[in-house]
């Protein structure tokens, strides 16, 4: 599986990692500690099963390049409850973020298959994942002190990522 991910500026990445550490201190595995992966705090714009990496390397950089430096606000704590619980920091959907999202999906059209519905235009919930597959949402809620959010971030880089490992396959911007 693949994803197109926005990486955060270093200060914001450090703040999300501090939230991950707070979650882990309560006995819940954060996205940052999933074995065999090297996930960074990020916001995914698209996720899909198959892709032609070489064609994406040509199609995506012109679309995403002008969004480096774009501000993002991670303002809320949210949960996806099925099929397994996912905790996340919700990203305020701005017109610019939604324009980027639509542009990425237009560029992906015909180049990918098995697109994940959660990331499609019209159903997109912009978020930064904190933890997945845990039993007690209250544990994660307790880890988010009032001073941890909002996080005012900026897009630092854009990558094509192998979601099985969290490793970048290609820096797009």
C-alpha positions in Angstrom: 0.0 0.0 0.0 1.1 3.6 -0.8 0.3 7.0 0.4 1.0 10.6 -0.4 2.0 12.3 2.8 2.6 15.8 4.0 5.5 15.9 6.6 5.4 18.7 9.2 8.1 21.2 10.1 10.5 20.1 12.8 9.0 21.9 15.7 5.5 20.5 14.9 6.9 17.1 14.3 8.5 17.2 17.8 5.2 18.3 19.4 3.4 15.3 17.8 6.1 13.0 18.9 5.6 14.3 22.4 1.9 13.3 22.1 3.0 9.9 20.9 5.3 9.6 23.9 2.4 10.6 26.3 0.2 7.9 24.7 2.9 5.3 25.0 3.4 6.2 28.7 -0.2 5.1 29.2 0.5 1.7 27.6 -0.9 2.3 24.1 1.4 1.8 21.1 1.6 5.1 19.1 2.1 5.2 15.3 5.7 6.2 16.0 6.5 2.9 17.8 4.9 0.4 15.5 7.5 -2.4 15.0 9.3 -2.5 11.7 8.2 1.0 10.7 9.7 4.4 10.6 6.6 6.6 10.5 6.9 10.3 10.9 4.1 12.6 12.0 2.2 13.4 8.8 -1.1 14.1 7.1 -2.0 11.7 4.3 -3.7 13.1 1.2 -4.2 9.8 -0.6 -3.8 6.0 0.0 -3.9 3.3 -2.6 -3.0 -0.3 -3.2 -1.0 -0.1 -6.4 0.8 2.6 -8.4 3.4 3.2 -11.1 6.1 4.9 -9.0 7.9 6.3 -12.1 4.7 7.9 -13.5 3.9 9.3 -10.0 7.4 10.8 -9.9 6.5 12.9 -12.9 2.9 13.7 -12.2 3.0 14.7 -8.5 5.9 17.2 -8.0 4.3 20.0 -10.1 1.1 19.6 -8.1 2.5 19.5 -4.6 5.6 21.7 -4.9 3.9 25.0 -4.4 2.4 23.8 -1.1 5.7 23.5 0.9 5.4 26.0 3.7 1.6 25.9 3.7 0.2 26.3 7.2 -1.7 23.5 8.9 -3.5 23.6 12.2 -3.9 20.3 14.1 -6.7 21.5 16.3 -8.9 18.6 17.5 -8.6 15.1 18.9 -10.7 12.5 16.9 -11.4 8.8 16.7 -12.3 6.5 13.8 -14.1 3.7 15.5 -14.3 1.0 12.9 -13.0 -1.5 11.8 -10.5 -0.7 14.5 -10.0 2.3 16.7 -7.7 5.0 15.3 -6.9 8.2 17.3 -5.8 11.3 15.4 -5.3 15.0 15.6 -7.8 16.5 13.2 -6.4 19.1 10.7 -8.6 22.2 10.1 -9.7 21.9 6.5 -8.7 25.1 4.7 -9.5 26.0 1.1 -5.8 25.7 0.3 -5.5 22.2 1.8 -8.6 21.1 0.0 -7.3 22.5 -3.3 -4.1 20.5 -2.8 -6.1 17.4 -2.0 -8.2 17.7 -5.1 -5.1 18.4 -7.2 -3.3 15.3 -5.9 -6.3 13.1 -6.7 -6.6 14.6 -10.2 -2.9 13.8 -10.8 -3.4 10.2 -9.5 -6.4 9.5 -11.8 -5.5 6.6 -14.0 -2.1 6.1 -12.3 -3.2 4.2 -9.1 -5.7 1.5 -8.2 -7.3 0.4 -5.0 -7.8 3.9 -3.6 -8.9 4.1 0.0 -12.3 5.7 0.4 -11.3 7.7 3.6 -8.9 9.8 1.5 -11.1 10.4 -1.6 -12.5 13.9 -2.4 -15.9 14.2 -0.7 -15.0 11.9 2.2 -11.6 13.2 3.1 -11.0 13.7 6.9 -7.6 15.4 7.2 -5.8 14.1 10.2 -2.5 13.1 11.8 -2.6 9.6 13.2 -1.7 9.1 16.8 -2.4 5.4 17.5 -4.3 2.5 15.9 -6.0 -0.7 17.1 -6.3 0.0 20.8 -9.1 -0.9 23.1 -9.8 2.1 25.4 -10.2 5.5 23.8 -10.2 7.2 27.2 -6.5 6.3 27.6 -5.6 8.3 24.5 -7.9 11.2 25.5 -6.1 11.4 28.9 -2.8 11.7 27.0 -3.8 14.9 25.3 -3.3 17.7 27.8 -5.0 21.0 27.1 -1.6 22.6 26.2 -0.8 20.0 23.5 -3.2 21.3 20.9 -3.7 23.2 18.7 -0.4 22.6 16.9 0.3 25.3 14.3 2.4 23.5 11.7 3.7 24.0 8.2 4.2 21.5 5.4 7.9 20.8 5.3 8.0 18.0 2.6 5.8 15.8 0.6 6.6 12.1 0.1 5.3 9.0 -1.6 5.4 6.5 1.3 5.2 2.7 1.5 2.6 2.3 4.3 3.8 -1.2 5.3 7.0 0.3 6.5 6.4 4.1 6.9 9.4 4.7 4.7 9.6 7.3 2.0 9.8 5.8 -1.5 10.2 9.2 -3.2 10.4 12.8 -2.0 7.9 14.7 -4.2 8.6 18.2 -2.8 
